[in-house]
Amino acid sequence: MRKRLVRDGRVYFTSSASNTASACVGVSVEVTRAGVLDTKNPGGDVLEFGRAAFTAFLGSLRSS
């Protein structure tokens, strides 16, 4: 089940394959940036990516 986390005014979505312990990442994609956080520690650090870098990262996953 996909879950939503709200932090600092941003909405992070988890994978639809998340288990009940929420042991995955949350992703927030905006026009110019994307943020990734650990759902086990939602108050911890957020990895920030520019939109182009995040798009390239996703593209590399699809081609794997």
JOQUI-V583002 format. One record per helix or strand of 3 or more residues. SS is the DSSP state (H for helix, E for strand). FROM is the first residue (numbers start at 1). TO is the last residue. If there is no record, write none. Layout:
BEGIN
ss->SS from->FROM to->TO
ss->SS from->FROM to->TO
END
This chain:
BEGIN
ss->E from->4 to->7
ss->E from->10 to->14
ss->E from->25 to->29
ss->E from->33 to->38
ss->H from->39 to->41
ss->E from->47 to->50
ss->H from->51 to->62
END
